[in-house]
Amino acid sequence: MSASLASLFAPGFFGSSTVHVALLVGAVVALVAGAVGVFTVMRGQSFAGEALGDIQTTGGSGAFLVSVPLLWGYVAVSVVAAAAMELIGIQRARGRDLATGIVLGVALGLAALFLSLLATSQNTTGAPFTILFGSMFVIASSTIPLILLLSAIVATVVAILYRPLLLGSVSAELAAARGIPVRLVGALYLLALALSVALAAMTIGTILSTALLIGPAATALRLTRRPGAAILAAGVIGIGAMWLGIVLAYDSYDWPPIHQGWPVSFFVVSIIFALYLLAGVPRLWRARRRGGNPAVVAGEG
């Protein structure tokens, strides 16, 4: 290995099986989160994505309590919450937000109970941290088939519903006028959103999962307004942030405090945020040259 690469990758990085699992899972999850995230931003349902991410805390803590894999808890609670939001929601933004808020409140109440029970358990040291902030280096290789299966389901739903989702995101009324079953499409999209958020929670934790869902998508839509190109760009941005975050987290075991390490989620979220800000620079520069108001243009992104 050259001196430049040796300075970037700590010894043992390429030979670590835990790193191999983290890189694979991170890439797959970033791809599906980017695809779903673009439609989430376009449909103005970022609050639903945020709520589903927070709701994962209930699934994760419940999974620890009954001793089942975390991902099963995330998926179960996410799907149930999405179904509840769809059943009690109304096909208007205010109705959707109301349904999301109700479900979120109930789920967080359960999460408080489950976390309290975990705090009194003697065999769940570090469980709350793992749930809230994730731990890429402890993902078991046995969960890879399930992660790939869920990711394939999300990708298939997005691919099949691409055109109806795109039209419905622009105008639900126009989509309905063209004979598209808007309610069914919205329900299937919400299922894909729930599964992608569950996968994101598995990697960078429940309270930060929305960053992986929304951040790369919002950054991509700053760079291009074409949905297909935005989905591709969001996937590339997400994978880049994931992989660089894994590298830095692995290297951080030699940073102060020695042999403690910094969480992958911190690096991933920081990188995504930095990229989002950088993506707005060209638009600000163009506005400055045209004599526009940079503050207004920045708000448009």
N, C-alpha and C positions, 0 to 999 in steps of 0.2 A: 504494500500500500504506500502511495506517495506521501510525502510529508504533509501536504495540504489536506489530504483526506484523513490522515492520521490525527490531525488536529481537530477535525470535525467529528469523527466517529471514535468513541471511546473503545478501548480494547474489549473484545468479546462481543461487540454489537452484532456483527454479521453471523456469528456462530450461536447466538442465543435463540432457543426455540420459542421463548416467550416473546421476543422481538418479532420473530417471523409471524406468530399468531396476531400480534398487535398490528403489524403492517398490513396483513391480509384483511383482517376485520375492519380496520380503519378505512382502507380503500373502498371496500364494498359498501360500508355504511355511508361514507361520504358521497358516493355516486347516487344512491337512492335518495338520500336526504336532499341532495342538490336538485334532483328532478322534481321531487314533491315540493321542495321549498320554492321553486320558481312559481308554481301555480298558487302556492299559499300566499306569496307576496302579491301576485297579480289579482287574486280573489279578495284581498284585504282580510285574510283570516289569520293574521299573525297572532292575534290574541288566542285563537283556538289552539294554535301550535304551542304557544307559551303555557296555556292551561293544561294541555295534555302532558307537557313536559313536567310540570309541577305535580300533576296527578300520579306520575310514575313513582313518586316518593311513597305513595300508598302501596303500590304493587311491589316495590323493592323491599320495604319494611315487612310487608305481609309475607313475602317469599322467605325472608330470613326467619320469621317466626315459625313457619311451618316446615322449614328445612327443605325447600325446593329451589332449583336454580333461579337466579335472579331474572333471567330473560323470560321465563315462564310467568313470573309475577308481573313484569312490565307489560308483556303482551296481553295477559288476561285483563288486567285493570284498564289498559289503554283501549281495548276493543269494547269493553263494557261501557266505559265513559263515553266513547265516541257514539255508541248506539244510543245512550241516554241523551246526549246532546242533540242527536238527530231526531229522536222521538218527541222531545219536548220543545224543540226549536221551531222557529217560523222562518219562512224563506225570505226574510229581510234581515239586513245587517243588525238592526236593534234586537230582533228576536233571537238571532244566533248568539249575540253577545250575552243576552239575558240567560239563555239556556246554558251557555258555557260557564257563566258566573255561578249559576246554581249548582251545577255538577262539580265545579272546582271547589266551592265551599264545603260540600259534603265530603269530597275526597280528602281535602286537607284536614278536616276534622278526624277522619279515620287515620290519616297519616300521623297526626299528633298522638293518637292513642297507641298506634303500633310502635312509634319511635319511643314512647314512654315505656312500653313493655320491653323493648329492646334494651333500653338503658338499665333496666333492672336484671337483665340476663347476664350470666357470667360467661357465656360462650359466644358472644357476638361483639368482641372487641374490634373496633374499627368499622363495624357495619354501617353506622350512620354516615361516616365519611365516604365509604365506597358507594353508598346509595346516592348521596348528594353530588359527589364530584367525580365518581367513576374511578376505575383503576385498570388501565389498558394492559398492564403487565400481569394481571392475575386472571385474565380471561382464559378459561379452559379450552383446550383444543377440541374437546368433545362437543362444545357448543357451536363449532364452525358449521356443521351440516344444517343445523336449525337456522343459523344466521343467514346462510346462503339461500335456504328455502324461503324464508320470510322476505329477503331482499328480492328474490325472483318473483314472488307474488306481487310485491309493490311495483316492480318494474313492469310486469305484465299488465297490471291495472292501469298504470300511467300510459303505457303504449296503446292499449285498446281504447282508452278514453281520451286520447290526446286531442283530437279535433273537437269533440263535444265539450271537453273541459276548457279548451281555448276559447271557443265561442261563448260558453257560459260565463267565463271569466270576464269577457268584454261586455256582454249584455245577456242577462238571464232571460229577459223578455224576448229578445230576438231568437235565442236558442229554443225557447218554448214554441215560438211561432213557426219554427222550422221542423217541429215535431220531435225535438230531442226531449227525452224524459229527464227533465232538469232535476227532479227530486232524487231519482235513482242514481244519476251521475254524481250528484252531490254526496249521496250516502256512500257510494263506492270510493269517491275521492277522500272522504273523511276516514274510511277504513284504511286507505293507503297512508294517510297522514298519521293515524294512530300507530300503525306498524312502524313507520319510519321514525317516529319520535321514540318508540320503545327501543329500537335499534340504536338510536343516538344516545339514549340514556345509558345503554349498556357500555358505551365507550367513554363518554365524558361526563356522565352523571345526570341526575334528573333536573337540577336547577340550571344546568348549563346546556342541556340538550337543544334548546331552541336556538342557541348560537350557531350550531352546526346546521340546523334546518334553515334559518332565516339569513344568517350572515353571508355565506357564499352566494345564495340566490340574489340577495339584495345587491351584492357587489357585482355580480354578473349582469344584472339588469341596469346597472349604472354604465356598464361597458357596451351593452348592445340591447336593443329593444326587440330583437327577433327571438321568439320563444325557444326555438330549436337551438340556436347558438347560445342562448342564455343557459339552457340546461347543460350543454356541454361545458361551458365556461364554469358553471357552478360546481360541476363534478371535479374539474381540474383544480379549482381553487380549494375545494374541500379536501381532496387527496393531498395536495401540497401542504396545506395547513396541518393535516393529520400526521403525515410522515415527518415533516420538520419538527412538529411538537413531540413526536416519539423520540426522535434523535436528541433533541435538547433535554427531554426528561431523562433519558438514559445517561447523557453526559452529566446531568446535574447531581448524580450521586457523588461526584468528586467536588461539588461546590459546597460552600457553607450552608447549613451544617453538614459536615462530612458524613457520607453514607446514609443520609436521610432521603435525599432526592426531592425534586419538586414535582407536583402533579402534572401529568400530560395535559389535563383539561385547562390548566392555567396557560400553557403555551399555545394550545390550539385556539382558545378564545382570543388571546392577545394578538396572534397572527391574523386571524380573521378580521378583527377590528382594525388592525393596521392596514390590511389590504382594502377594506371598505373605504377608509379615509383616502388612501392613495388613488382609488378608482374615481374619486370625485375631483381630483386635481385637474385632469384635462378639461372638464366642463367649466371649472372655475377659471381656468386660464383663458378659455375661449370667451367666457363672459367678460373677463377683464379687458380683452382685446377689443371686444365689441362695445365696450362702454356700459355693460349691464351691471346689475347689482349682484355681486358674488354671493351675498348672504341669501338672496332669493333663490339663486341657482342651486346653492348647496342644499337648501331645503327641499328642492324638487327631487333630489336623488333618494 
